[in-house]
Amino acid sequence: MITITKSMTSRRGLFALTAAATAGLTLSACNRGGGGEEGGGQRVMLAVSTQTNPFFVELVQGAEAEAEAQGLTLDVQDASDDSATQANQLANAITQGHSLVIVNPTDSDAVSTSVESLNNADIPVIAVDRDATSGELASFIASDNVAGGTQAAEALAAAIGEEGEVIVLQGVPGSSASRDRGQGFTEGIEQFSDITVVAQQTANFDRAEGLNVATNLLQANPDVVGIFCENDEMALGAIEALGDRAGSEVMVVGFDGTEEGITAVADGTLEATIAQQPAELGKQAVAEAAKVLADEDVEEEVSVEVVTITEDNAGEFE
């Protein structure tokens, strides 16, 4: 029988996993760890916000590769960017006997109730890419989004000669990634007194919405010379809205470093992208999960490096 106990002094407390075999007890008497699989294999749920975004596809692929290397069974759940769907999936982790949950929240606030429920069920939780506002996490794996936002501001400022009007396309409201990238960009762009942010609006990290929002904001603000998008999908939508103006009259900076984003940088239509390493995020999340399940010391926060990719170094990342 496998039991899970919590030992934590802060919100990102560490979890302890204790294995105990008791004569006369059968696997069916235990609802943790083995998940009903013969041989007691550990089942981990990866609850991801969406797989329509290439960034999260790469994150899942990195997690799957590491799970195979660690000998873990990974149950991938796609919430399709719907908080209610993700809440149901996380509730299922309790009833289905998962040993641990890795969650990439659709909404950092909305997921907190689910995290607390998993805490009460003694199921460790790791957050990846986006944080949970409350509840106990065994670990949080993410890029430094605040620093990345500042890097984006510096790249955009350099591209527009440190002056002019810019607009911002924001991500999913309530997500820690959007908040942190926005914070970093705001702090960074304030260093340039001749740059004015004339409009900002959510496009929900979505390319089609990025196209529509950018089109509307550009019509309302015809003198804009720069656009910061909190992910590459919205940046690619903004580039479509700009047409031939992208990279010549209006400079666009994205965030994530997706394959298409890097190609756009190499082509000159995207000025820069702040490259996360989504596959590495997924890999590190599963690596920390394996530590939790083996009762080893776990990092409360794991930061994965972000890099500013421009036309000068894009070839290194293609």
Beta strands, then each sheet from edge to edge (+ up, - down):
strand 1: 2-7
strand 2: 14-19
strand 3: 43-48
strand 4: 73-78
strand 5: 100-103
strand 6: 125-128
strand 7: 139-143
strand 8: 164-170
strand 9: 195-202
strand 10: 224-229
strand 11: 251-256
strand 12: 272-275
strand 13: 301-304
strand 14: 307-309
sheet 1: 1+ 2-
sheet 2: 4+ 3+ 5+ 6+ 7+ 13+
sheet 3: 9+ 8+ 10+ 11+ 12+ 14-
end
